[in-house]
């Protein structure tokens, strides 16, 4: 499949849905069940931050019953960005070709995952978007919608990123895209973690597609959004925007550490930004001996339209099967809107943060590495969708 006649894309490979959790005991079983029903071949990695409410134990029970489910037990709460970075490295280490971000609280509809996977056949990164035609939010107060729309618009204009929903957290990445984003340098947390990855993708020249989704406000549990998260997003986006303008005026190279269109390699023995090393994996939280599931592969349904815009997918889309075990480590972060916050780990080539250790459930191989209906396509240097 090609990108406007400019690039031909390879097969997707196996898919892993990463679900960060912190105190999501009421939501974890329903969301995992919905993911497995929506795309039966996809694997799920629950990255739990040692939730006091027992979310990690519930996830381990699911992993013991289903070899498509895995758990990354982390030592404490460090935030959304740290959890996703740990999950990315775990997935890459275990051979997944597609890595998906999804909230635990049901705000991201698993039934819409096939649409993202279909669009990814002709893209480097697919964003589930609330603010493109066909996208919408349900049960949000106007103040929350204003904050989200305003944050996306501010980020888009200040960073020159042609993406309508730059803060959204329902995303599907090709492995090669993540490897080219300079993840070792990512230090952003919470709300602005998504902005950071989006700006890096555009700066690296990756082909980004937005597909419409319906975002539903959580019904159970507490939102992880806080004033600190919003403040961090505001000052980081402002600093990035002013810094990039200064770079252009002074003729300097862009400050974002990205590697254009080149898969990145990591030395499994290299220390992360905080000097930590990867931890040895262990079995499920209940102490039972883990078993390594067999892996497999499959494609995904549907096709993409011209210029990278994805056409509507049929309800069936494929993904992949389970991987082996491992550990992952990353930087500190805080939770985002409607998502579960997550906790600290340590591993190799990680971003900055407090070092810790992590364990995996449902797996056994030790490792010391870290791991359209109306879609809109964007590429660095090309015009994107008009501002909301």
BALOBA-1460 file (C-alpha; in Angstrom, 3 decimals):
// residues 388
<rec num="1" residu="x" x="0.000" y="0.000" z="0.000"/>
<rec num="2" residu="x" x="1.364" y="3.430" z="-0.796"/>
<rec num="3" residu="x" x="1.205" y="6.929" z="0.589"/>
<rec num="4" residu="x" x="0.077" y="9.231" z="-2.213"/>
<rec num="5" residu="x" x="2.411" y="7.409" z="-4.594"/>
<rec num="6" residu="x" x="5.398" y="8.358" z="-2.435"/>
<rec num="7" residu="x" x="5.844" y="5.439" z="-0.062"/>
<rec num="8" residu="x" x="4.941" y="1.778" z="0.055"/>
<rec num="9" residu="x" x="4.040" y="0.312" z="3.429"/>
<rec num="10" residu="x" x="4.847" y="-3.185" z="4.637"/>
<rec num="11" residu="x" x="2.570" y="-5.535" z="6.584"/>
<rec num="12" residu="x" x="1.546" y="-4.468" z="10.049"/>
<rec num="13" residu="x" x="2.650" y="-7.485" z="12.044"/>
<rec num="14" residu="x" x="1.218" y="-8.488" z="15.427"/>
<rec num="15" residu="x" x="-0.695" y="-5.868" z="17.417"/>
<rec num="16" residu="x" x="-0.470" y="-5.058" z="21.122"/>
<rec num="17" residu="x" x="-2.989" y="-2.841" z="22.924"/>
<rec num="18" residu="x" x="-1.365" y="-1.126" z="25.922"/>
<rec num="19" residu="x" x="-3.751" y="-0.167" z="28.733"/>
<rec num="20" residu="x" x="-2.203" y="1.833" z="31.612"/>
<rec num="21" residu="x" x="-4.011" y="1.426" z="34.931"/>
<rec num="22" residu="x" x="-4.079" y="2.976" z="38.363"/>
<rec num="23" residu="x" x="-7.111" y="2.154" z="40.517"/>
<rec num="24" residu="x" x="-9.219" y="0.839" z="37.638"/>
<rec num="25" residu="x" x="-10.562" y="-2.293" z="39.358"/>
<rec num="26" residu="x" x="-14.105" y="-1.524" z="38.211"/>
<rec num="27" residu="x" x="-13.077" y="-1.082" z="34.590"/>
<rec num="28" residu="x" x="-10.233" y="-3.491" z="33.815"/>
<rec num="29" residu="x" x="-12.228" y="-6.670" z="33.193"/>
<rec num="30" residu="x" x="-14.886" y="-5.016" z="30.988"/>
<rec num="31" residu="x" x="-12.352" y="-3.125" z="28.854"/>
<rec num="32" residu="x" x="-10.117" y="-6.166" z="28.291"/>
<rec num="33" residu="x" x="-13.166" y="-8.254" z="27.418"/>
<rec num="34" residu="x" x="-14.333" y="-5.656" z="24.880"/>
<rec num="35" residu="x" x="-10.897" y="-5.440" z="23.259"/>
<rec num="36" residu="x" x="-10.679" y="-9.207" z="22.905"/>
<rec num="37" residu="x" x="-14.196" y="-9.346" z="21.435"/>
<rec num="38" residu="x" x="-13.606" y="-6.462" z="19.003"/>
<rec num="39" residu="x" x="-10.323" y="-7.828" z="17.591"/>
<rec num="40" residu="x" x="-9.870" y="-11.414" z="18.810"/>
<rec num="41" residu="x" x="-6.285" y="-11.812" z="17.585"/>
<rec num="42" residu="x" x="-4.895" y="-8.706" z="19.267"/>
<rec num="43" residu="x" x="-2.862" y="-8.983" z="22.471"/>
<rec num="44" residu="x" x="-3.402" y="-6.788" z="25.543"/>
<rec num="45" residu="x" x="-0.730" y="-5.484" z="27.923"/>
<rec num="46" residu="x" x="-2.045" y="-4.014" z="31.183"/>
<rec num="47" residu="x" x="0.599" y="-1.676" z="32.632"/>
<rec num="48" residu="x" x="-0.456" y="-1.387" z="36.255"/>
<rec num="49" residu="x" x="1.140" y="1.043" z="38.690"/>
<rec num="50" residu="x" x="0.718" y="-1.089" z="41.805"/>
<rec num="51" residu="x" x="-2.891" y="0.059" z="42.166"/>
<rec num="52" residu="x" x="-4.042" y="0.058" z="45.806"/>
<rec num="53" residu="x" x="-7.486" y="-1.166" z="44.718"/>
<rec num="54" residu="x" x="-6.110" y="-4.460" z="43.356"/>
<rec num="55" residu="x" x="-6.303" y="-3.701" z="39.638"/>
<rec num="56" residu="x" x="-2.995" y="-5.502" z="39.064"/>
<rec num="57" residu="x" x="-4.249" y="-8.663" z="40.759"/>
<rec num="58" residu="x" x="-7.413" y="-8.655" z="38.645"/>
<rec num="59" residu="x" x="-5.321" y="-8.187" z="35.503"/>
<rec num="60" residu="x" x="-3.096" y="-11.102" z="36.522"/>
<rec num="61" residu="x" x="-6.190" y="-13.270" z="36.858"/>
<rec num="62" residu="x" x="-7.195" y="-12.340" z="33.317"/>
<rec num="63" residu="x" x="-3.699" y="-13.158" z="32.091"/>
<rec num="64" residu="x" x="-3.836" y="-16.576" z="33.751"/>
<rec num="65" residu="x" x="-7.051" y="-17.336" z="31.860"/>
<rec num="66" residu="x" x="-6.139" y="-15.865" z="28.451"/>
<rec num="67" residu="x" x="-2.736" y="-16.130" z="26.791"/>
<rec num="68" residu="x" x="-3.492" y="-12.992" z="24.776"/>
<rec num="69" residu="x" x="-3.404" y="-10.919" z="27.993"/>
<rec num="70" residu="x" x="-0.208" y="-9.838" z="29.759"/>
<rec num="71" residu="x" x="0.488" y="-7.662" z="32.780"/>
<rec num="72" residu="x" x="3.379" y="-5.307" z="33.456"/>
<rec num="73" residu="x" x="3.485" y="-4.937" z="37.242"/>
<rec num="74" residu="x" x="5.153" y="-1.634" z="38.073"/>
<rec num="75" residu="x" x="6.404" y="-0.509" z="41.483"/>
<rec num="76" residu="x" x="4.536" y="2.741" z="41.938"/>
<rec num="77" residu="x" x="2.648" y="5.581" z="40.298"/>
<rec num="78" residu="x" x="4.696" y="7.661" z="37.850"/>
<rec num="79" residu="x" x="2.062" y="8.616" z="35.320"/>
<rec num="80" residu="x" x="0.713" y="7.981" z="31.857"/>
<rec num="81" residu="x" x="3.840" y="8.794" z="29.883"/>
<rec num="82" residu="x" x="6.044" y="6.462" z="31.924"/>
<rec num="83" residu="x" x="3.549" y="3.622" z="31.611"/>
<rec num="84" residu="x" x="3.218" y="3.971" z="27.847"/>
<rec num="85" residu="x" x="6.966" y="4.185" z="27.308"/>
<rec num="86" residu="x" x="7.399" y="1.031" z="29.382"/>
<rec num="87" residu="x" x="4.670" y="-0.662" z="27.360"/>
<rec num="88" residu="x" x="6.180" y="0.442" z="24.037"/>
<rec num="89" residu="x" x="9.541" y="-1.020" z="24.946"/>
<rec num="90" residu="x" x="7.988" y="-4.236" z="26.202"/>
<rec num="91" residu="x" x="6.034" y="-4.608" z="22.966"/>
<rec num="92" residu="x" x="8.998" y="-3.845" z="20.703"/>
<rec num="93" residu="x" x="11.178" y="-6.234" z="22.694"/>
<rec num="94" residu="x" x="8.625" y="-8.988" z="22.156"/>
<rec num="95" residu="x" x="8.225" y="-8.559" z="18.436"/>
<rec num="96" residu="x" x="4.988" y="-6.618" z="17.992"/>
<rec num="97" residu="x" x="4.669" y="-4.604" z="14.797"/>
<rec num="98" residu="x" x="1.767" y="-2.398" z="15.988"/>
<rec num="99" residu="x" x="1.415" y="-0.739" z="19.394"/>
<rec num="100" residu="x" x="-1.880" y="0.834" z="20.404"/>
<rec num="101" residu="x" x="-2.636" y="3.299" z="23.192"/>
<rec num="102" residu="x" x="-6.026" y="2.869" z="24.862"/>
<rec num="103" residu="x" x="-7.600" y="4.179" z="28.077"/>
<rec num="104" residu="x" x="-8.812" y="1.724" z="30.707"/>
<rec num="105" residu="x" x="-12.000" y="3.597" z="31.554"/>
<rec num="106" residu="x" x="-13.956" y="2.860" z="28.363"/>
<rec num="107" residu="x" x="-13.665" y="6.373" z="26.936"/>
<rec num="108" residu="x" x="-11.904" y="4.839" z="23.917"/>
<rec num="109" residu="x" x="-14.281" y="2.406" z="22.264"/>
<rec num="110" residu="x" x="-12.568" y="-0.941" z="21.511"/>
<rec num="111" residu="x" x="-15.181" y="-1.495" z="18.809"/>
<rec num="112" residu="x" x="-13.543" y="1.347" z="16.846"/>
<rec num="113" residu="x" x="-10.080" y="-0.235" z="16.991"/>
<rec num="114" residu="x" x="-10.528" y="-2.017" z="13.614"/>
<rec num="115" residu="x" x="-10.863" y="1.396" z="11.958"/>
<rec num="116" residu="x" x="-7.513" y="2.519" z="13.341"/>
<rec num="117" residu="x" x="-5.786" y="-0.712" z="12.319"/>
<rec num="118" residu="x" x="-7.196" y="-0.456" z="8.806"/>
<rec num="119" residu="x" x="-5.985" y="3.119" z="8.413"/>
<rec num="120" residu="x" x="-2.538" y="2.140" z="9.697"/>
<rec num="121" residu="x" x="-2.039" y="-0.041" z="6.619"/>
<rec num="122" residu="x" x="-1.354" y="3.207" z="4.772"/>
<rec num="123" residu="x" x="0.193" y="5.340" z="7.502"/>
<rec num="124" residu="x" x="2.945" y="5.524" z="10.106"/>
<rec num="125" residu="x" x="0.681" y="6.735" z="12.908"/>
<rec num="126" residu="x" x="-3.116" y="6.794" z="13.231"/>
<rec num="127" residu="x" x="-4.899" y="9.034" z="15.723"/>
<rec num="128" residu="x" x="-8.449" y="8.473" z="16.869"/>
<rec num="129" residu="x" x="-9.807" y="12.005" z="16.614"/>
<rec num="130" residu="x" x="-12.706" y="13.694" z="18.361"/>
<rec num="131" residu="x" x="-12.358" y="16.883" z="16.347"/>
<rec num="132" residu="x" x="-12.463" y="15.760" z="12.720"/>
<rec num="133" residu="x" x="-15.774" y="15.389" z="10.854"/>
<rec num="134" residu="x" x="-17.570" y="12.362" z="12.262"/>
<rec num="135" residu="x" x="-15.773" y="12.520" z="15.621"/>
<rec num="136" residu="x" x="-17.615" y="13.485" z="18.798"/>
<rec num="137" residu="x" x="-17.661" y="13.353" z="22.584"/>
<rec num="138" residu="x" x="-20.431" y="11.984" z="24.801"/>
<rec num="139" residu="x" x="-21.369" y="13.115" z="28.319"/>
<rec num="140" residu="x" x="-18.729" y="15.814" z="28.557"/>
<rec num="141" residu="x" x="-19.543" y="19.162" z="30.202"/>
<rec num="142" residu="x" x="-18.926" y="22.171" z="27.987"/>
<rec num="143" residu="x" x="-16.044" y="23.275" z="30.194"/>
<rec num="144" residu="x" x="-14.205" y="19.999" z="29.577"/>
<rec num="145" residu="x" x="-14.817" y="20.172" z="25.825"/>
<rec num="146" residu="x" x="-13.581" y="23.758" z="25.755"/>
<rec num="147" residu="x" x="-10.404" y="22.724" z="27.577"/>
<rec num="148" residu="x" x="-9.732" y="19.854" z="25.175"/>
<rec num="149" residu="x" x="-10.507" y="21.775" z="21.992"/>
<rec num="150" residu="x" x="-8.585" y="24.767" z="23.247"/>
<rec num="151" residu="x" x="-5.571" y="22.648" z="24.163"/>
<rec num="152" residu="x" x="-5.498" y="21.016" z="20.732"/>
<rec num="153" residu="x" x="-5.899" y="24.328" z="18.920"/>
<rec num="154" residu="x" x="-3.226" y="26.050" z="21.008"/>
<rec num="155" residu="x" x="-0.800" y="23.166" z="20.486"/>
<rec num="156" residu="x" x="-1.513" y="22.943" z="16.767"/>
<rec num="157" residu="x" x="-0.956" y="26.634" z="16.134"/>
<rec num="158" residu="x" x="2.047" y="27.122" z="18.394"/>
<rec num="159" residu="x" x="3.828" y="23.961" z="17.242"/>
<rec num="160" residu="x" x="2.776" y="24.133" z="13.568"/>
<rec num="161" residu="x" x="1.403" y="20.600" z="13.828"/>
<rec num="162" residu="x" x="-1.380" y="19.968" z="11.276"/>
<rec num="163" residu="x" x="-3.392" y="17.653" z="13.540"/>
<rec num="164" residu="x" x="-6.904" y="18.473" z="14.727"/>
<rec num="165" residu="x" x="-6.861" y="16.333" z="17.898"/>
<rec num="166" residu="x" x="-3.244" y="16.560" z="19.003"/>
<rec num="167" residu="x" x="-4.030" y="15.720" z="22.655"/>
<rec num="168" residu="x" x="-6.082" y="12.582" z="21.979"/>
<rec num="169" residu="x" x="-4.879" y="9.290" z="23.470"/>
<rec num="170" residu="x" x="-6.422" y="6.589" z="21.240"/>
<rec num="171" residu="x" x="-3.541" y="5.881" z="18.831"/>
<rec num="172" residu="x" x="-1.971" y="3.132" z="16.736"/>
<rec num="173" residu="x" x="1.758" y="3.264" z="15.945"/>
<rec num="174" residu="x" x="3.875" y="1.164" z="13.665"/>
<rec num="175" residu="x" x="6.872" y="-0.159" z="15.561"/>
<rec num="176" residu="x" x="9.260" y="1.621" z="13.178"/>
<rec num="177" residu="x" x="7.544" y="4.931" z="13.898"/>
<rec num="178" residu="x" x="8.089" y="4.629" z="17.640"/>
<rec num="179" residu="x" x="11.695" y="3.609" z="17.081"/>
<rec num="180" residu="x" x="12.247" y="6.797" z="15.097"/>
<rec num="181" residu="x" x="10.721" y="9.231" z="17.604"/>
<rec num="182" residu="x" x="13.613" y="9.469" z="20.048"/>
<rec num="183" residu="x" x="11.681" y="7.893" z="22.925"/>
<rec num="184" residu="x" x="14.783" y="7.878" z="25.103"/>
<rec num="185" residu="x" x="14.568" y="11.677" z="25.197"/>
<rec num="186" residu="x" x="10.849" y="11.909" z="26.066"/>
<rec num="187" residu="x" x="10.383" y="13.458" z="29.499"/>
<rec num="188" residu="x" x="6.866" y="14.867" z="29.115"/>
<rec num="189" residu="x" x="4.110" y="13.658" z="31.391"/>
<rec num="190" residu="x" x="0.364" y="13.329" z="31.407"/>
<rec num="191" residu="x" x="-1.700" y="15.492" z="29.083"/>
<rec num="192" residu="x" x="1.257" y="16.757" z="27.045"/>
<rec num="193" residu="x" x="2.820" y="13.313" z="26.507"/>
<rec num="194" residu="x" x="0.444" y="12.844" z="23.574"/>
<rec num="195" residu="x" x="1.334" y="16.288" z="22.194"/>
<rec num="196" residu="x" x="5.024" y="15.441" z="22.477"/>
<rec num="197" residu="x" x="4.742" y="12.216" z="20.457"/>
<rec num="198" residu="x" x="2.578" y="13.902" z="17.828"/>
<rec num="199" residu="x" x="5.003" y="16.790" z="17.287"/>
<rec num="200" residu="x" x="7.914" y="14.370" z="17.060"/>
<rec num="201" residu="x" x="6.094" y="12.301" z="14.433"/>
<rec num="202" residu="x" x="5.366" y="15.360" z="12.302"/>
<rec num="203" residu="x" x="8.907" y="16.721" z="12.724"/>
<rec num="204" residu="x" x="10.312" y="13.366" z="11.597"/>
<rec num="205" residu="x" x="8.192" y="13.439" z="8.432"/>
<rec num="206" residu="x" x="5.991" y="10.487" z="9.347"/>
<rec num="207" residu="x" x="2.610" y="10.116" z="7.669"/>
<rec num="208" residu="x" x="-0.102" y="10.788" z="10.268"/>
<rec num="209" residu="x" x="-3.786" y="9.983" z="9.693"/>
<rec num="210" residu="x" x="-6.739" y="10.994" z="11.870"/>
<rec num="211" residu="x" x="-9.889" y="8.873" z="11.911"/>
<rec num="212" residu="x" x="-13.104" y="9.940" z="13.658"/>
<rec num="213" residu="x" x="-13.984" y="8.322" z="16.980"/>
<rec num="214" residu="x" x="-16.683" y="8.700" z="19.605"/>
<rec num="215" residu="x" x="-15.157" y="9.532" z="22.983"/>
<rec num="216" residu="x" x="-17.368" y="8.562" z="25.929"/>
<rec num="217" residu="x" x="-16.789" y="10.013" z="29.388"/>
<rec num="218" residu="x" x="-16.007" y="7.376" z="32.017"/>
<rec num="219" residu="x" x="-18.890" y="6.023" z="34.085"/>
<rec num="220" residu="x" x="-16.880" y="4.267" z="36.808"/>
<rec num="221" residu="x" x="-13.826" y="5.328" z="38.799"/>
<rec num="222" residu="x" x="-12.111" y="8.679" z="39.067"/>
<rec num="223" residu="x" x="-10.580" y="10.772" z="36.297"/>
<rec num="224" residu="x" x="-6.819" y="11.282" z="36.532"/>
<rec num="225" residu="x" x="-6.992" y="14.802" z="35.088"/>
<rec num="226" residu="x" x="-5.643" y="17.449" z="37.443"/>
<rec num="227" residu="x" x="-4.621" y="21.097" z="37.442"/>
<rec num="228" residu="x" x="-0.949" y="20.098" z="37.551"/>
<rec num="229" residu="x" x="-1.355" y="18.101" z="34.345"/>
<rec num="230" residu="x" x="-2.912" y="21.059" z="32.545"/>
<rec num="231" residu="x" x="-0.225" y="23.453" z="33.807"/>
<rec num="232" residu="x" x="2.545" y="21.104" z="32.703"/>
<rec num="233" residu="x" x="0.999" y="20.821" z="29.241"/>
<rec num="234" residu="x" x="0.697" y="24.595" z="28.925"/>
<rec num="235" residu="x" x="4.287" y="25.426" z="29.840"/>
<rec num="236" residu="x" x="5.832" y="22.562" z="27.890"/>
<rec num="237" residu="x" x="3.900" y="23.327" z="24.698"/>
<rec num="238" residu="x" x="4.755" y="26.999" z="25.039"/>
<rec num="239" residu="x" x="8.451" y="26.193" z="25.546"/>
<rec num="240" residu="x" x="8.487" y="23.827" z="22.569"/>
<rec num="241" residu="x" x="6.770" y="26.356" z="20.337"/>
<rec num="242" residu="x" x="9.006" y="29.268" z="21.275"/>
<rec num="243" residu="x" x="12.070" y="27.047" z="21.049"/>
<rec num="244" residu="x" x="11.243" y="25.870" z="17.530"/>
<rec num="245" residu="x" x="10.698" y="29.450" z="16.382"/>
<rec num="246" residu="x" x="14.021" y="30.480" z="17.868"/>
<rec num="247" residu="x" x="15.691" y="27.542" z="16.105"/>
<rec num="248" residu="x" x="14.297" y="28.680" z="12.753"/>
<rec num="249" residu="x" x="15.275" y="32.302" z="13.282"/>
<rec num="250" residu="x" x="18.818" y="31.362" z="14.259"/>
<rec num="251" residu="x" x="19.189" y="28.653" z="11.632"/>
<rec num="252" residu="x" x="19.652" y="25.904" z="14.203"/>
<rec num="253" residu="x" x="18.567" y="22.293" z="13.884"/>
<rec num="254" residu="x" x="15.166" y="21.472" z="15.442"/>
<rec num="255" residu="x" x="15.372" y="20.889" z="19.163"/>
<rec num="256" residu="x" x="13.129" y="17.805" z="19.137"/>
<rec num="257" residu="x" x="15.438" y="14.745" z="19.115"/>
<rec num="258" residu="x" x="13.865" y="12.749" z="16.302"/>
<rec num="259" residu="x" x="15.257" y="10.423" z="13.683"/>
<rec num="260" residu="x" x="13.446" y="10.943" z="10.360"/>
<rec num="261" residu="x" x="12.036" y="7.731" z="8.922"/>
<rec num="262" residu="x" x="14.695" y="5.471" z="10.362"/>
<rec num="263" residu="x" x="14.019" y="2.668" z="12.835"/>
<rec num="264" residu="x" x="16.037" y="3.299" z="15.972"/>
<rec num="265" residu="x" x="18.231" y="0.702" z="17.607"/>
<rec num="266" residu="x" x="18.847" y="0.290" z="21.314"/>
<rec num="267" residu="x" x="21.699" y="-1.323" z="23.121"/>
<rec num="268" residu="x" x="19.966" y="-3.728" z="25.524"/>
<rec num="269" residu="x" x="22.708" y="-3.109" z="28.077"/>
<rec num="270" residu="x" x="22.718" y="0.681" z="27.913"/>
<rec num="271" residu="x" x="21.462" y="2.521" z="31.003"/>
<rec num="272" residu="x" x="18.350" y="4.646" z="30.861"/>
<rec num="273" residu="x" x="18.230" y="8.372" z="31.519"/>
<rec num="274" residu="x" x="18.112" y="7.799" z="35.249"/>
<rec num="275" residu="x" x="20.921" y="5.229" z="35.232"/>
<rec num="276" residu="x" x="18.605" y="2.257" z="35.795"/>
<rec num="277" residu="x" x="18.695" y="-1.219" z="34.274"/>
<rec num="278" residu="x" x="15.927" y="-3.521" z="33.208"/>
<rec num="279" residu="x" x="14.520" y="-5.821" z="35.881"/>
<rec num="280" residu="x" x="14.038" y="-9.541" z="35.634"/>
<rec num="281" residu="x" x="10.435" y="-10.573" z="34.918"/>
<rec num="282" residu="x" x="8.344" y="-12.555" z="37.335"/>
<rec num="283" residu="x" x="5.108" y="-14.453" z="37.099"/>
<rec num="284" residu="x" x="1.570" y="-13.375" z="37.938"/>
<rec num="285" residu="x" x="0.831" y="-11.499" z="41.128"/>
<rec num="286" residu="x" x="-0.661" y="-14.607" z="42.715"/>
<rec num="287" residu="x" x="2.719" y="-16.354" z="42.568"/>
<rec num="288" residu="x" x="1.762" y="-19.026" z="40.034"/>
<rec num="289" residu="x" x="4.369" y="-20.100" z="37.536"/>
<rec num="290" residu="x" x="4.026" y="-18.189" z="34.258"/>
<rec num="291" residu="x" x="3.830" y="-19.897" z="30.907"/>
<rec num="292" residu="x" x="4.932" y="-18.472" z="27.609"/>
<rec num="293" residu="x" x="2.130" y="-18.288" z="25.022"/>
<rec num="294" residu="x" x="2.757" y="-19.189" z="21.413"/>
<rec num="295" residu="x" x="2.879" y="-16.379" z="18.936"/>
<rec num="296" residu="x" x="1.165" y="-15.991" z="15.603"/>
<rec num="297" residu="x" x="0.293" y="-13.385" z="13.071"/>
<rec num="298" residu="x" x="-2.473" y="-12.032" z="10.923"/>
<rec num="299" residu="x" x="-3.288" y="-8.985" z="8.830"/>
<rec num="300" residu="x" x="-5.908" y="-6.306" z="9.293"/>
<rec num="301" residu="x" x="-9.015" y="-5.667" z="7.263"/>
<rec num="302" residu="x" x="-9.953" y="-2.837" z="5.003"/>
<rec num="303" residu="x" x="-7.911" y="-0.548" z="2.827"/>
<rec num="304" residu="x" x="-6.888" y="3.046" z="2.841"/>
<rec num="305" residu="x" x="-7.972" y="5.697" z="0.418"/>
<rec num="306" residu="x" x="-5.798" y="8.048" z="-1.607"/>
<rec num="307" residu="x" x="-3.291" y="10.360" z="0.001"/>
<rec num="308" residu="x" x="-3.292" y="8.237" z="3.107"/>
<rec num="309" residu="x" x="-6.903" y="8.941" z="4.066"/>
<rec num="310" residu="x" x="-8.390" y="5.736" z="5.351"/>
<rec num="311" residu="x" x="-11.755" y="4.473" z="4.170"/>
<rec num="312" residu="x" x="-14.282" y="3.000" z="6.577"/>
<rec num="313" residu="x" x="-13.331" y="-0.398" z="7.845"/>
<rec num="314" residu="x" x="-15.668" y="-3.341" z="8.136"/>
<rec num="315" residu="x" x="-16.304" y="-4.524" z="11.673"/>
<rec num="316" residu="x" x="-13.679" y="-7.206" z="11.286"/>
<rec num="317" residu="x" x="-10.038" y="-6.249" z="11.359"/>
<rec num="318" residu="x" x="-7.187" y="-8.305" z="12.435"/>
<rec num="319" residu="x" x="-4.305" y="-7.886" z="14.620"/>
<rec num="320" residu="x" x="-1.870" y="-10.190" z="16.088"/>
<rec num="321" residu="x" x="-1.237" y="-12.771" z="18.722"/>
<rec num="322" residu="x" x="0.647" y="-12.878" z="21.929"/>
<rec num="323" residu="x" x="4.311" y="-12.263" z="22.597"/>
<rec num="324" residu="x" x="6.721" y="-13.498" z="25.200"/>
<rec num="325" residu="x" x="7.717" y="-11.949" z="28.449"/>
<rec num="326" residu="x" x="10.020" y="-9.177" z="29.389"/>
<rec num="327" residu="x" x="10.333" y="-6.012" z="31.301"/>
<rec num="328" residu="x" x="10.340" y="-2.401" z="30.495"/>
<rec num="329" residu="x" x="11.318" y="0.852" z="32.057"/>
<rec num="330" residu="x" x="10.613" y="4.458" z="31.450"/>
<rec num="331" residu="x" x="10.223" y="7.923" z="32.783"/>
<rec num="332" residu="x" x="7.924" y="9.610" z="35.219"/>
<rec num="333" residu="x" x="4.601" y="10.987" z="34.137"/>
<rec num="334" residu="x" x="1.136" y="11.749" z="35.366"/>
<rec num="335" residu="x" x="-2.271" y="10.645" z="34.150"/>
<rec num="336" residu="x" x="-4.413" y="12.276" z="31.536"/>
<rec num="337" residu="x" x="-8.052" y="12.993" z="30.912"/>
<rec num="338" residu="x" x="-10.178" y="9.970" z="31.416"/>
<rec num="339" residu="x" x="-7.208" y="7.623" z="31.541"/>
<rec num="340" residu="x" x="-5.557" y="5.694" z="34.243"/>
<rec num="341" residu="x" x="-2.407" y="7.178" z="35.655"/>
<rec num="342" residu="x" x="0.550" y="4.881" z="35.961"/>
<rec num="343" residu="x" x="3.666" y="4.230" z="37.881"/>
<rec num="344" residu="x" x="7.388" y="4.052" z="37.873"/>
<rec num="345" residu="x" x="9.640" y="1.492" z="36.326"/>
<rec num="346" residu="x" x="13.200" y="1.261" z="35.283"/>
<rec num="347" residu="x" x="14.748" y="-0.237" z="32.233"/>
<rec num="348" residu="x" x="17.188" y="0.356" z="29.501"/>
<rec num="349" residu="x" x="17.270" y="3.329" z="27.225"/>
<rec num="350" residu="x" x="14.375" y="4.807" z="29.218"/>
<rec num="351" residu="x" x="13.275" y="8.394" z="29.434"/>
<rec num="352" residu="x" x="13.940" y="10.454" z="32.474"/>
<rec num="353" residu="x" x="12.102" y="9.556" z="35.636"/>
<rec num="354" residu="x" x="12.407" y="7.731" z="38.897"/>
<rec num="355" residu="x" x="13.928" y="4.300" z="38.402"/>
<rec num="356" residu="x" x="12.030" y="1.263" z="39.545"/>
<rec num="357" residu="x" x="11.434" y="-2.266" z="38.412"/>
<rec num="358" residu="x" x="8.694" y="-4.103" z="36.636"/>
<rec num="359" residu="x" x="7.386" y="-7.597" z="36.309"/>
<rec num="360" residu="x" x="5.269" y="-9.320" z="33.717"/>
<rec num="361" residu="x" x="2.426" y="-11.773" z="34.166"/>
<rec num="362" residu="x" x="1.505" y="-14.569" z="31.829"/>
<rec num="363" residu="x" x="4.995" y="-14.826" z="30.337"/>
<rec num="364" residu="x" x="8.313" y="-16.425" z="31.178"/>
<rec num="365" residu="x" x="11.287" y="-15.474" z="29.026"/>
<rec num="366" residu="x" x="13.703" y="-13.233" z="30.970"/>
<rec num="367" residu="x" x="14.992" y="-10.071" z="29.406"/>
<rec num="368" residu="x" x="16.946" y="-7.102" z="30.626"/>
<rec num="369" residu="x" x="15.722" y="-4.741" z="27.942"/>
<rec num="370" residu="x" x="12.762" y="-2.356" z="28.149"/>
<rec num="371" residu="x" x="11.090" y="-3.340" z="26.716"/>
<rec num="372" residu="x" x="-12.521" y="6.517" z="7.949"/>
<rec num="373" residu="x" x="-15.166" y="7.373" z="7.254"/>
<rec num="374" residu="x" x="-13.766" y="10.798" z="6.721"/>
<rec num="375" residu="x" x="-10.173" y="10.501" z="7.886"/>
<rec num="376" residu="x" x="-7.648" y="13.320" z="7.696"/>
<rec num="377" residu="x" x="-4.053" y="12.719" z="6.666"/>
<rec num="378" residu="x" x="-1.109" y="14.929" z="7.520"/>
<rec num="379" residu="x" x="2.592" y="14.957" z="6.786"/>
<rec num="380" residu="x" x="5.343" y="17.287" z="7.854"/>
<rec num="381" residu="x" x="5.264" y="20.287" z="5.550"/>
<rec num="382" residu="x" x="1.781" y="19.577" z="4.199"/>
<rec num="383" residu="x" x="-1.370" y="21.437" z="5.212"/>
<rec num="384" residu="x" x="-3.586" y="19.646" z="7.676"/>
<rec num="385" residu="x" x="-7.209" y="19.958" z="8.619"/>
<rec num="386" residu="x" x="-8.534" y="23.404" z="9.335"/>
<rec num="387" residu="x" x="-8.589" y="24.498" z="12.965"/>
<rec num="388" residu="x" x="-11.705" y="23.867" z="15.002"/>
